[in-house]
């Protein structure tokens, strides 16, 4: 399979920084962008600004990026020299009020960028500085000044997302899941009708049925067949030739790798608009775990790591706990161990991905130390995965 990774992302990046990411969700629950958080791992950590800009340009060539740099030195460098592609940069209110940063902030708008004011300023900002800000970023429960576009950050859980929008937020930065899905007492566990074809197809592939039987199953839902072929032909997972049919795909991939594509299809096929942020998270979890496994010699293990990350939010999508859900959906044993028992060789990697999502530096350090992976290597995996996910979508 060709490697479509941009050269700027093919090596360890920004070893002194912990990267975190989360979706920017609009009121229709569509994904309006990605917020990338940069947290220095030490107060004196040095960041190669040229490397940072090159990495951002490679990972987000089409824009749609909200950058949240933590630390005045890192933020100051980004204000003085922002990325080449349009971006929004979060600026704490106390820095926005600092006259030393006023010229750089005021220049953002003219350069095609905008600011997001983080927190409430103690006094009115100068007009040229205030004009650079597109909205204000506040924690849940904080009220924005009248006429201000409110972005609510640090949100966890579906109820918290709904509450933020009800309180007037135009966008929410966070995750509509918080821990594993907990079913209501007496709730029935069943796969939605529009997903049953995929589950049946996965079971048939797992049992090694012949191509004709598999094709007949897929033909029951032509839209799924089209989406499967679109994924297979995407730049993110570039095959050496264009896949023209399901039979052709099996000839190229074999049954083992076909499971990966069906897993991706199952995780992104929901027609429920409220699930879009969950699908966003699931695809990126799968891709990051696959990137973390890229150095492993076992191809099967890398594919299983992808499926593990991808399926790690399936309980929220299908509204069923994993111990019930995986009775009807076939998964490899190492994936089942991580999702049901929270044990096994994949669990430490899944915990690392969760720490990255949570932007928790303490957990991030603990996880990379346990896995003996450097921050630079993890950052490169995250940016490559975000780049591939954008290509898929």
N, C-alpha and C positions, 0 to 999 in steps of 0.2 A: 504494500500500500504506500503511495507517495506521501511524503511528509510536506504538508502545506503550512507548517509553522513559520511565521516571519522570522527572519534572521535575528531581529532584536530580542526575540523571546526564546532563543535556542540554548541559552546558558543561564546559570544562576544569576539572579538579579537582586539588587538592593538588599544586601545581607544585613544591614542595620535596621531594617524596617519590617514590621508585621503588617501584611495586607489583610484587610477585611472587605467584604462586599455585601450588599443587600439591594433588593429591588426598590425602585421608586414607583409606587402604585398610584394610579389615578382613581377618580371616583367611580369609574366603570370597571374597576379591577383589572385594567390593562396595565402593561408594564411601560412606563414612560421613560425609563432609563435605569442605569445602574450607578449606585453610589459606591465609590471605592474609598476606603478609609486607610490612611497611612499613619501608623503609630511607630515612632522610634522605639527600638527595644532598649535603648539606654539614653539618658539625657544628652550624652556627648556623641551620639551616633552621627556619623557623617553620611550624607546621601549624595551620590553622584547624580547631579541634576540632569546632565546630558543623557545619562542612561535612563533616568526616570522618564524624561520626555520622549525618548525613542520607544520605550516600552509602552507608554500610554498611546502613542500614535499607532503602534503595531496592533495592540489589543483592541483599540476602539477607533478604527479608521473612519467610521461614519459618525462619530460623536455620540451623543446620548449619555454623556458621562457627568456625574457629579463627583467632585473630588473633595474629600474631607481630610486635609492634612492636619495632624496633631503636632503641636510644637511650633513656636514662632519662627524659628529659623527655616524650617521646611516650608511653612506657609509663605514666608517672605520671599523665598526663592521662586515659588510658583506665581506669586503676584508680579514679581519683576519680570519673569519670563514664563508665561503660561504655555500650555500645550498648543500645537499648531491647529488641531481640530477644535471646533466650538465646544466649550465645556462650562459647567457651573462650578464655582469654587466657594466652598463654605468658609466664611470669615467670622470668627467670634466677635461679638459686639465691642469688646474692649479694644480689640485691634483695629476695628473699623473706625473707632473714635480717636485713634492715635494719629496725630498729624504726620508722623514720619511715613505712614503707609498710604496717606490720602492720594498722592499722585498716581501710584500704581493701581489702586482700587478704581479711581476715576477713569483710568485708561482702559479698564477691562471691556467696557461696552463698545468702545470704538474699535477694539481688536476682535470683536465678534464673540466675546465671552460675557458672562454675567456672574454676579455674586449672589450668594444666599447668606443672609445675615443670621448668624447663629446666636440666639439669645436676644434679650431686650436691652437696647442701649440706655444708659442712664440719662442721656440728653439727646436732643435732636442732632442728627448727623448733618454735616455741611451738604448743601444741595448736590454738588458734583459727585460726592461719595454716595449719597442716598440713591442717586439715579442709577448707580451701577447694580443695585440689588433688585433681584427679580422676586424675592419672597423672603420670609423669615422662618427659620427652623427652630421649633420649640419642642420641648418634651410633652408627653401626654398630660393634659390638665392645665397647661398654660394657655392663656388667652392672648391672641394677637391684637395689635392695635387696629382700629376700624380702617377698612380700605386696604388692608395688607393681605397678600396671598400667603396663607398659612401652610407650612409643610411640617407635619408632625413626625418626629424621629424617635427612635428607640422603642418602637411598638412591637409587641410580641403577642401572638394569638389572634384568632379570627374575631373574637368579641372586641378586643382592643382596637383592631383595625376599624371595625364598624363604628365603635364609639368615637374614634378620632374623626371620621368623616361626618358623623352626626354633630360633632362639636364645631364643624365648619372648616376642617382641613381640606385643601384642594388636592394635596398629595400626601401620601404616607410613606415613610422610609422605614422598613422593618419587615417582619415575617408574620404571615397569618397562621403560624403553627408555633406551639410552645410545648416541647416534649412529645411523647408518643400520643397517638389518638386514644382517647378513652370513650368506649361506646356507652350509650345509655343503657341502663338495666332493661333486659328483655328485647333489645334491638336485634333485628335480623341481619345476618351477614350474607349478602348476595352481590354478585358483580352486576353492574348496570348492564342493561340489554345491549347498549351500543358498544360495549367492551367485551361481550361474551365471545364474539368471533375470534378476537385476538387471544383470549385465554384458551379457547379450544384449539386454536392453531399452535400455540405454545406447547400444549399437552401433546398434540400429534407429532410435533417436531421432536419433543423430548422422547417420545416412544419410537422415533425413527420410521414413521410411516412413509409410503412412497410419494413421489412428487405429485402424481395425479390426484391423490386424496387431499393433499395439502392445497393444491390449486383449487379444487372444488370448494373447500372450506373458505378460502379467501374470496372466491367469487361471490359469496353471499353478501359481501359488503364492498362494492367497487371503490368507494371513497377511501377505504382503508388500504386497498391495494395500491391506489394512486399515491397515497401518502407514504406508504412503505417504499415504493420505488423512488419517490422524491428524496427521502432521507438517504437512500443508498447512493443516489447520484449527487448528493450535496458535496460542496467543497470541503466541508469539515472532515469527512471520512472518505476522501477521494479514492475511488477504485481506479485501476489502470484503464478500464474501458467503461463506457456507459452501460448501465444495466437496463435491458429492454423488456424484461418479463420476470415474473416470479421464478419460473424454471431457470432462467439465465442466472438469477441471483443465487440460487442453490448451487448451480454448477460452479460459480465463482467463489462462493463463501463456504459451502458445506453446511451441514446441519448445526454444527457447534457454534459457528459465528452467526448463523441466522438467528439464534436465540437472542443475541445482543440487539438486533434490529427490532425484533418483535417486542422485546422489553422496552425499548425506546418508544415504540409505537403505543404500547399500553399506557405508558406514563404521560403521553402527550395527546391522547385521543379524546379526552373528556370534552364534552360540549358545554359544560358548566363554566360560565365566564368567571365565577368567583374562584375557580381552581387555577386560573392563569398564574398567579404568583407562586402557587405550590408547584406547578409544572416547571416554571422558571427555576425554582430551587432544585427540583429533582434532577433536571438535565445537567445543571452545573455540578451538583454533587457527584453524579456519575462520571462526568468528564474529569473532574479534579482527582477522583480516586483512581481513574485510569492513568492519568498523568503521573500520579505518585507511584504507580506500579510500572511505569515505563521501563525502568531498568531491570525488571525481573525477567529471567530467561523463559519462564513458563507463560506462553501465550494464553493458555486457558485461564490461568490465574488472573491475568490482566483483564480478560473479558469478564470474569466473575467479579472483579473489583468494580468494574463499570456498572454491572447489574446491581451490585450491592448498594452503591451510592444512589443509583437511579431509583431503586425500589424503596429506599429508606424513608420516602414520604408517601408511599403507596397507601399506608393506613389512613392518612388524612384525605387522600384523593377518593378512596373507595369507602371511607367511613367504616372501617372495621379494624380490629386489632390484628397484629401480624399472626398470632397463633391460630386464628380462625382463617384469615385471608390466605395464608400460604398452604392451607389444606387443599385449595382448589387451583392455585397457581404454582406450577413447578419451578423450583429454584435449586441451584446447587447447594450442597450441604453446608459449605462454608458461608454462603449468603444467609441461609436459614439460621445458623449459629449466631451471626451478628444481629439479625433483625428480630429474632424471637428470643434467644437466650442472652443476647448482649455479651457474647463471648467469642472466642475463635480468633484466627489470624487477621481478619479484616476489621475487627472492632476498633483497634487503636487508630486506624486510618479514618474511620468514620467519625470518631471522637475529634480528630484533628480538624476535619471539615466543619464539624459543628462549632468548634472554637473559632474558626475563621469567619463563619457566618455571624457568630455572636460578637465579633470584634473584641474578644476577651484576651488581652495580652498575657495574663497569668496562665490561663488554660492553654493558650498557644505555645508559650514557652515549655510548659509541662509536657505537652503532646510531642513537640518536635524533639525534646530531649529524650523522651521514652523511645521514640522511633529512630533516634540518632540521625536526624535529617537537619540540614542547615536551613536557616530562614530564607536564604537566597534561592535555594533549590525549590522550597515550597512556593515562594513568590512566583517563580517562573512557571510552576505547575498551575497556579491559580490564573495567571494572565493568559497562558495558552488555552486553558479550559474556557475562560470567558470569551476569548476570541473564537474558538470553535463553536461555542453555543450560539453566538451571534450569527455565524455562518449557517447554522442549522435553521435558524428562525427567519 
